[in-house]
Amino acid sequence: MSLVLDPAAQDLLFREARTANTFTDEPVTEEQVQAIYDLVKFGPTAFNQTPLRITLVRSAEARERLVKHLAEGNQAKTAAAPLVAILSADNEFHEELPQLLPHFPQAKDMFFAERPVRESAAALNAALQAAYFIIGVRAAGLAAGPMTGLDFEGLRKEFLDDDHTPLMVVNIGRPGEDAWFPRSPRLAYDEVVTTV
């Protein structure tokens, strides 16, 4: 066997994991979200930067404000999900670099003094962290429903500020009845991998 991860864990995280479209009404606890974050925060990023920000949408009032910014096909499932997370990139992440990269604190000003450079780095590394977050949700035995069908600027104005760029919205919970669409095809190894 080429992988050391137990086959059941491989199924949980990848082969059997799916994007959920319906959820049960079982709540997702703060303890579960904390456990997810405490696991996935160790995923690698450039310069150990941590630009991902997670906004948990729990109240009915906040959920109503969120749903109006989603594409029509995403509204009902988001309104019914036990928990929704808005994932965004903090474009001022560089302020934390002296703490996160103590052996190279000058990286903050040497590489990230200019806003366009920070925005590019934040987008890439927060997207990496968002992928880790989805895997963490699966590791908790929950299903994730990540979505990018939304009004990003409206969402930013409603929930964030000019220093944060929304990446996606993720519905989280235990999968409900008829939660899955048929799995779409994936590219084969030989279609993706080349050797030089």
WOPE-V882293 format. One record per backbone hydrogen bond with DSSP energy under -0.5 kcal/mol. NH is the residue of the N-H (numbers start at 1). CO is the residue of the C=O. Records with the same first field share a line. If there is no record, write none. Layout:
# WOPE-V882293
NH->CO, CO
This chain:
# WOPE-V882293
9->6
10->6
11->7
12->8
13->9
14->10
15->10
16->11
17->11
20->18, 144
21->179
24->174
29->27
33->29
34->30
35->31
36->32
37->33
38->34
39->35, 36
40->36
41->37
42->39
43->40
48->45
49->46
53->88
55->53, 86
56->54
57->84
58->56
63->59
64->60
65->61
66->62
67->63
68->64
69->66
70->67
71->149
74->71
75->71, 72
76->72
78->74
79->75
80->76
81->77
83->172
84->57
85->170
86->55
87->85, 168
88->53, 86
89->165
90->51
91->89, 163
93->90
95->92
96->93
97->94
99->96
100->96
101->97
102->99
104->101
105->102
107->104
108->105
110->106
111->107
112->107, 108
113->109
118->114
119->115
120->116
121->117
122->118
123->119
124->120
125->121
126->122
127->123
128->124
129->125
130->126
131->127
132->128
133->129
134->130
135->131
136->132
137->133
138->134
139->135
140->136
141->138
142->137
143->173
144->18
145->171
147->169
150->148
151->69
152->150
155->151
156->152
157->153
158->154
159->155
160->155, 156
164->161
165->89
166->164
167->87
168->87
169->147
170->85
171->145
172->83
173->143
176->22
179->176
191->188
192->188, 189
193->189
